[in-house]
Amino acid sequence: MLQLNFSPFPSLLTNRLNLRRLSDKDDEAMFFLRSDREMLQFLDRDPARSIDEARQWIHTINEGIDNNQQIAWAITLKNDSKLIGTITFWNVQKEHYRAEIGYALHTEFQGQGLMREAMTSVLEYGFNTLNLHSVEANVNPGNKRSIQLLEKNGFVREAYHRENYYYNGHFLDSAIYSLIKPADK
């Protein structure tokens, strides 16, 4: 069975990014990520209502890290500590060596390849350090940019669920994408 240990926290560096642990200092940026209408367009969840709610979300995430249940990184530019996004492995199925990936990037920074850079680093960590066998992503089928990002990172669609999710008075579809650990060359 998969064994997880996130102590010490595994900060990751890429060419342009620093992936670090979330802190209370990220509360305003987290509030934006969880409340902005454009950010939530394809996430199908209610917006955060306050900074306190965003701060509580950060505490919940960090508690999951401390308990080795999930891991989430704050995405920042190398030259700026301000949170611009998040990327996480959650819904970990230890017995199946599988985790779900989730991510969000501030609209101002989209379309620059930053999330692909973050995802490449996080997937490498997931497969090589955590020893995951597969990673899945649950996507709103209307979120074409997210689907393109997943496909650029090697994910393939493995399922399409019709009207399996009820939100805001509507039944919505879900597309499931997955990536199997690449074979050693």
C-alpha positions in Angstrom: 0.0 0.0 0.0 1.1 3.5 -0.8 2.9 5.3 2.1 2.8 9.1 2.3 5.0 11.3 4.3 4.9 15.1 3.7 7.3 16.1 6.5 9.4 18.0 5.8 7.1 19.7 3.2 8.5 19.1 -0.3 8.9 22.5 -1.9 9.4 22.2 -5.7 11.2 24.6 -8.0 10.8 25.0 -11.8 12.3 27.4 -14.2 9.8 30.1 -13.4 8.0 28.9 -10.3 8.3 28.1 -6.6 5.8 25.5 -5.3 5.6 25.9 -1.6 3.3 25.2 1.4 0.2 27.4 1.8 0.2 29.9 4.7 -2.2 32.3 6.4 -0.4 35.1 4.4 -2.1 33.6 1.3 -5.6 34.2 2.6 -6.5 37.2 0.3 -5.2 35.5 -2.8 -6.9 32.2 -1.8 -10.2 34.2 -1.3 -9.9 35.5 -4.9 -9.2 32.0 -6.3 -12.2 30.6 -4.5 -14.7 33.5 -5.1 -14.0 35.1 -8.5 -16.8 34.3 -10.9 -14.3 33.7 -13.8 -12.2 31.4 -11.7 -15.3 29.4 -10.7 -16.8 29.2 -14.1 -16.0 25.4 -14.5 -15.6 24.4 -10.9 -19.3 24.1 -10.1 -19.1 25.1 -6.4 -20.3 28.0 -4.4 -17.9 30.9 -4.0 -16.1 31.6 -0.8 -17.9 34.3 1.1 -15.1 35.8 3.3 -11.4 35.9 3.9 -12.1 33.9 7.1 -13.6 31.1 4.9 -10.5 31.2 2.7 -8.2 31.1 5.8 -10.2 28.1 7.1 -9.7 26.3 3.7 -5.9 26.9 4.0 -6.0 25.3 7.5 -8.0 22.3 6.2 -5.5 21.8 3.4 -2.5 22.0 5.8 -4.2 19.6 8.3 -4.5 17.1 5.4 -0.8 17.6 4.7 0.1 17.1 8.4 -2.0 13.9 8.4 -0.4 12.7 5.2 -3.8 12.5 3.5 -3.2 15.0 0.7 -0.8 17.5 -0.5 -1.3 21.0 -2.0 1.3 23.5 -3.2 0.9 27.3 -3.4 2.1 28.3 -6.9 4.2 31.5 -6.9 6.6 33.1 -9.3 10.2 32.7 -8.4 10.8 36.4 -7.8 7.5 37.0 -5.9 6.1 35.1 -3.0 2.4 36.1 -3.8 0.1 33.1 -4.4 -1.0 33.0 -8.0 -2.5 29.5 -8.0 -2.6 26.1 -6.3 -2.0 22.5 -7.4 -2.8 19.4 -5.3 -3.0 15.7 -5.1 -6.1 14.8 -3.1 -8.7 12.0 -3.0 -5.7 9.7 -2.6 -6.5 6.0 -2.9 -3.5 4.5 -1.1 -4.5 0.9 -1.9 -4.6 1.7 -5.6 -1.6 4.0 -5.8 -3.8 6.6 -7.3 -4.6 10.3 -6.6 -6.7 13.0 -8.1 -5.0 16.2 -9.3 -6.6 19.6 -8.9 -5.4 23.0 -9.9 -6.3 26.6 -10.2 -4.4 29.6 -11.6 -5.2 33.2 -11.3 -6.7 34.4 -14.6 -4.0 37.1 -15.0 -1.4 34.3 -15.3 -3.2 31.9 -17.6 -2.1 31.1 -21.1 1.6 31.5 -20.3 2.5 27.8 -19.8 2.8 28.3 -16.0 0.3 25.6 -15.0 1.9 23.1 -17.4 5.2 23.8 -15.8 3.8 23.3 -12.3 1.9 20.2 -13.4 5.0 18.6 -14.9 7.0 19.1 -11.7 4.1 17.8 -9.5 3.5 14.8 -11.7 7.2 14.0 -11.6 7.1 14.2 -7.8 4.0 12.1 -7.6 5.3 9.3 -9.8 9.0 9.3 -8.7 8.8 10.2 -5.0 5.3 9.3 -3.9 5.3 6.2 -6.1 1.9 6.8 -7.6 0.8 4.4 -10.4 -1.8 6.7 -11.8 -3.3 10.2 -11.5 -6.8 11.2 -12.5 -8.5 14.5 -13.1 -12.2 15.2 -13.0 -13.1 18.0 -15.4 -16.2 19.9 -16.5 -16.3 18.9 -20.2 -16.8 22.6 -21.1 -13.4 23.5 -19.7 -11.5 23.2 -22.9 -8.4 24.9 -21.6 -8.1 22.5 -18.7 -8.6 19.5 -21.0 -5.9 20.9 -23.3 -3.5 21.2 -20.4 -4.2 17.6 -19.3 -3.7 16.3 -22.8 -0.4 18.2 -23.2 0.7 16.5 -20.0 -0.1 13.0 -21.5 -3.5 12.5 -19.8 -6.2 10.6 -21.8 -9.9 10.6 -21.3 -11.0 7.4 -19.6 -14.6 8.1 -18.8 -17.4 10.5 -19.5 -20.2 10.5 -17.0 -23.5 12.0 -18.1 -25.4 14.2 -15.6 -23.6 12.6 -12.6 -23.1 15.8 -10.7 -25.9 18.0 -9.3 -25.1 21.7 -8.7 -27.2 24.8 -8.6 -30.4 23.2 -9.9 -28.8 21.4 -12.8 -27.4 17.9 -13.5 -23.9 18.3 -15.0 -21.6 16.0 -16.9 -18.0 15.0 -15.8 -15.0 13.9 -17.9 -12.4 11.8 -16.2 -8.8 11.9 -17.5 -6.0 9.8 -16.3 -2.2 9.4 -16.6 -0.4 6.1 -15.9 3.1 6.3 -14.6 5.4 6.3 -17.6 7.5 3.1 -17.9 11.2 3.5 -17.1 13.2 3.8 -20.3 
